């Protein structure tokens, strides 16, 4: 389902959805994170540094 074209979703949220979609496809976009420095409250980093590498979901087998 493509939520990026839904008119009920705000533009900012659609941008974040786009980053999640690109991250899942291993495109590694940049995101802003908060820092503790007062002079620089935000810092841009690659998503793999913050969210880790995307991997497909695998259900564990129950060995019972």
C-alpha positions as a Markdown table, in Angstrom:
| # | Residue | x | y | z |
|---|---|---|---|---|
| 1 | Unk | 0.0 | 0.0 | 0.0 |
| 2 | Unk | 1.4 | 3.4 | -1.0 |
| 3 | Unk | 0.6 | 5.8 | 1.8 |
| 4 | Unk | 2.7 | 8.6 | 0.2 |
| 5 | Unk | -0.2 | 9.6 | -2.0 |
| 6 | Unk | -2.8 | 9.7 | 0.7 |
| 7 | Unk | -4.1 | 13.3 | 1.1 |
| 8 | Unk | -4.9 | 12.8 | 4.8 |
| 9 | Unk | -1.3 | 12.3 | 5.7 |
| 10 | Unk | 0.8 | 15.4 | 6.3 |
| 11 | Unk | 3.7 | 16.3 | 4.1 |
| 12 | Unk | 6.3 | 15.9 | 6.8 |
| 13 | Unk | 5.0 | 12.4 | 7.6 |
| 14 | Unk | 5.1 | 11.5 | 3.9 |
| 15 | Unk | 8.8 | 12.6 | 3.8 |
| 16 | Unk | 9.6 | 10.3 | 6.8 |
| 17 | Unk | 7.7 | 7.4 | 5.1 |
| 18 | Unk | 9.9 | 8.0 | 2.0 |
| 19 | Unk | 13.0 | 7.7 | 4.1 |
| 20 | Unk | 11.8 | 4.5 | 5.7 |
| 21 | Unk | 11.0 | 3.0 | 2.2 |
| 22 | Unk | 14.5 | 4.0 | 0.9 |
| 23 | Unk | 16.2 | 2.6 | 4.0 |
| 24 | Unk | 14.4 | -0.7 | 3.5 |
| 25 | Unk | 15.7 | -0.8 | -0.1 |
| 26 | Unk | 19.3 | -0.2 | 1.2 |
| 27 | Unk | 19.5 | 3.4 | -0.1 |
| 28 | Unk | 20.8 | 4.7 | 3.3 |
| 29 | Unk | 19.2 | 8.2 | 3.4 |
| 30 | Unk | 20.2 | 10.8 | 6.1 |
| 31 | Unk | 18.1 | 11.7 | 9.1 |
| 32 | Unk | 18.5 | 14.4 | 11.8 |
| 33 | Unk | 19.0 | 13.3 | 15.4 |
| 34 | Unk | 19.2 | 15.4 | 18.6 |
| 35 | Unk | 22.5 | 16.0 | 20.2 |
| 36 | Unk | 23.5 | 17.1 | 23.7 |
| 37 | Unk | 25.5 | 20.1 | 22.4 |
| 38 | Unk | 23.7 | 23.5 | 22.9 |
| 39 | Unk | 25.5 | 25.1 | 19.9 |
| 40 | Unk | 24.4 | 22.3 | 17.5 |
| 41 | Unk | 21.1 | 20.7 | 18.7 |
| 42 | Unk | 20.7 | 18.4 | 15.7 |
| 43 | Unk | 23.1 | 16.3 | 13.6 |
| 44 | Unk | 22.6 | 14.6 | 10.3 |
| 45 | Unk | 23.6 | 10.9 | 10.2 |
| 46 | Unk | 23.0 | 8.0 | 7.9 |
| 47 | Unk | 20.1 | 5.8 | 8.7 |
| 48 | Unk | 22.2 | 2.6 | 9.0 |
| 49 | Unk | 24.1 | 4.2 | 11.9 |
| 50 | Unk | 20.8 | 4.9 | 13.8 |
| 51 | Unk | 18.4 | 2.2 | 12.7 |
| 52 | Unk | 20.9 | -0.5 | 11.7 |
| 53 | Unk | 20.9 | -2.5 | 8.5 |
| 54 | Unk | 17.5 | -3.4 | 7.1 |
| 55 | Unk | 16.8 | -7.1 | 7.0 |
| 56 | Unk | 13.8 | -9.1 | 6.0 |
| 57 | Unk | 11.5 | -10.5 | 8.7 |
| 58 | Unk | 12.0 | -14.2 | 9.4 |
| 59 | Unk | 9.8 | -16.2 | 11.7 |
| 60 | Unk | 11.7 | -18.4 | 14.0 |
| 61 | Unk | 10.9 | -22.1 | 13.9 |
| 62 | Unk | 9.8 | -23.7 | 17.1 |
| 63 | Unk | 12.0 | -26.8 | 17.6 |
| 64 | Unk | 9.7 | -28.7 | 19.9 |
